[in-house]
């Protein structure tokens, strides 16, 4: 599946970074590929944080925007949010 603008929502932010929510059936390995968020280049800025939810697996990861040339967006590999309860 490809990037879907309808699934990217700005949650909040400040002058030095925004927080976004993105839900997709794509794996984090797909979402963190350089260029995945190119269609959002006009919205995303370096250091923005995106909560990425893979609704198929399900998993949740935090990624941040590493670079944005205005046409090519690259995000970090992602930090998994643990979704288990050991007690």
C-alpha positions, 0 to 999 in steps of 0.5 A, a space after each residue: 500500500 502507498 502513503 495515504 494523506 487521509 491517514 496523516 493527522 497533525 495532533 499538535 506542535 510548537 514552533 520547533 516541531 509538530 506531532 503527527 498520527 499516521 495509521 496504515 496497514 503498511 509495516 514500519 519497514 515500508 513506512 520508514 523507507 525514504 520517499 514514503 512521505 513525499 506527498 506530505 513534504 509541504 507539511 512535514 518538517 525536520 524533527 517532527 515526530 510521527 506516531 505510526 500505527 500498523 493496523 494490520 499487525 498491529 504495532 506502534 512506532 515513533 519516527 521522526 523526520 530526518 530530512 525534507 528537501 521539499 520533495 523527498 522526505 526521509 524518516 528514522 527507522 522507528 522506535 517500537 512502543 511495547 504493546 505487551 503486558 507482562 503481569 
